[in-house]
Amino acid sequence: MTYTFRPAVRANAPLLIGLAGGTGSGKTYSALRLAKGLVGPGEKIAMIDTEKGRGLMYADEFDYLYEQIEPPFRPEKYMEAMAAAVQQGAKCIIVDSTSHEWEGIGGLLEWANSIAENMAQRHGGNPSKYTFGSWKEPKIAHQKWVQFMLNYEIHVILCFRAKEKKGLQKDERGRQEVVNLGWTPITDKDTLPYEMTFLAMFTADEPGVPKFTYKALTHKLKHIFPEGQQIGEEHGRLLREWASASPSVPQQQQASEPVDYVEQGRTEARKGRDAFLAWWNGPGKTNGIRAACKPHMTELQKIAEEADAAQIEDEDPFAREPQDEDPFGDKQDAAPEPSQEPPGAPESDAGAEAPETPAETSAPSAPSAPIYDDGVGILDENGSEIDRCENANKWYFALRARLKDSNRVGDLLTQNNAGHLHWQASNADPSHKKQGAEMWANFLAKAGDGQEAA
């Protein structure tokens, strides 16, 4: 026979996946979510149920084919049900529970014990004498089922029950004590676990969160399963792309960059610095998140700063065109028509001089609550500091009524922009507040007399 070698190329590969756990650990729900991502839109999922209809619990949330198998739980029954699912177009089969093939009614354990008892009846002696020989037929049947799954071009998810394994261990005094050796799936230990792409263990204290304690996860899949994250459709999608040789994550990033966590960091940074810090010191304390995001901190900081700057601009009264109507909606306080001169307005004659009055009386009054300077910052009548000169629009309309010239008011506001910027900066640095407040008050006082603002 002639053998011809060719360059190795990734090809489409069906996945054999194991999900194991105790009661309430989220095996079935996680299997359905994973299968949904594995098959993609429009493809069929089939479930083989050995637990008397429990597999129908999520029929209102997922779309899948369903069938039950009854005892005895022999390997050939599983094969027959899986073959029927493939014929009906299933691209992924969930078996829940595979453990019945091992320890269920008519499963491998009971089958082998029954053979041993029959041999003891025929040949005499204790059934335990025939234990070795009694396993020949069950093992052959089990191996056929395993090969059957490996040769089908579909994805298979096997759900296993699990139990805590106990063992003896010497304590510091040299005495034997019973210790917990961790969770182990209820199945044969020699075949199925070694044939699986991966075997994830679930516990009731963290339902749906995989732990790879029984069988280590290959480094090629670690980017898909960040630590502490519940299994979902996205994990299935990434597995499908990996298995079809079209990974969405560049190969050089797969081992080191959990893309989901980085994008989550970007999402939080878009909410601003405070929101990002709250996330970083809360959910972001997870080792997987921080390890993924730290190489991107410069980018995340820039995103947060831009988000904060955008929020400031949205609240800046000088960043909007002044409107001709009162933004507070009080028509009684609206500016008079240009033909009407409000009391105390300067003469329209360009040569006339405005009467000299003290600064505190010459400054225009706001249309609503009075504003005055206490030497530290601008206050309203309740004595609370006005954030970012929120009454700037009120002063604009008062000045317009006073000067009868919106362009001149605009010039004065522009000239006092430095004082306004100081006031804005006070949100980040309180030392700017006094300087900004003094410049703003100086502007208001001089603008009332038609003088240039400092």
C-alpha positions, 0 to 999 in steps of 0.5 A: 500500500502506498502512503502519500503525506500532505501538509497538515491543515485544520479541517472541520471537526465535530466536538464531543463535549462533557458537562458534569455536575451534581443536582442544581449545578446547571448542566442541562441549561448550560448544554442547551445554551452551548448547543444553540451557539454551536449549531448557529441560526436555523440549525436543529438541536436534538435532546435524548432524555433518560430522566422521565421528561426533565429535558422538557423544562426549557422547551419554552426558552429553546427550540429543540427536538426531543425524545426519551429512552427507557430502561434498560439503558444499554449503549445500543439504545443510545446509538439508535436514538442518536441515529434517528436524530441525525436522520431528522437533521440534528446538527448537535445532540444533547444526551441527558443523562449519560450516567444512566448508561453506566449506573442506571437500570440495565446500564453497564454496572447492572449488566456486568453484575447480571452476567457474573451472577449467571456464571456463578449459577452455571459454574458455582461459586461467588459472583465476584469470582467472575467479575473479570469475565463478566465485563467483556460483553458490556465493554464491547458494547460501550466501545461501539457506542463511543466509536459511533459518536466519534465517527458521526459528523455532528457535535455531541454534548454528554451530560453526566451526573457527578459525585464527590469523591472521598479518600483517606489521607494522613493528617499532621499527626500521621492519622488517617482521615477522610478527605474530599478529593473533588467531584468526579463524573459518573461514567467509566473512567477508561474511555469517554473522558479521554475521548472528549474535546473537554469535560467541564465540571459544575457545582451548585454554588456557581451554577453554569460556571465551568471548572476544569478540575477533572480534566485540564482544558487544552490551551487552545480553548482557554481564550473561549472560557475565561475564569468565572464566566457562565457558559452561554451561546457565545461560547458555543459560537466561538467553539463552532468557529474554532472547530470549523477552522475559522476562528474570529480571534487571531491566533496570536491573541487566542492564548492571552486575550479574552476578547469578551472582557476587553470589550466589556471594559470598553463598554464601562469606560464609555460611561465615564471614569467614575463608572469604569472605576466602580466596575473595576473595583467591583466585578472587575476584581476577577483575575481574568478581567484585570489580566485581559484589560491591563494591556489596554489601560491606555485605550480604556483611559482615553475612552473614559476621558472622552466620555467625561468631556462629552458629558461636560460639553452637553451641560455647557450653556456656552456650547449652545446657540442662545435661544430667543425664548426663555429656557425656563419657560416663564413668559412673564420674565421674558425680555422686553421687545427691542422698542421698549427700554427697560428701566435703567437702560442706557440712552440709545444715543451713542454719545450718551454716557450711562449714569455711574452707579455702584457695581452691586446696583449696576449689574442686571438682576436675573429674571428669577432668583437673585445672585450675589458674590460672597467673596468665595463663589457665586451663590443663589438665594439659598446659599448653594454653589451654582454648578457650572454657572447654570444661570448663565442663560438668565444673565444673557437675557438680562444683559440683552434687555439691558444693552439692547444688543445681543452681539455685544452680549455675545462678545462680553460672554466670549471675553469672559470665557476664561472665567467660565472655564475656571468655573468648569475646571472647579469640578475637577480641582476646587482651587479653580472655583474662587478664581472663576467665581471672581472673574464671573462676578467682575464680568457681571458688574462691568457688563451692566455698565457697558464696560469691557469685562476683565 
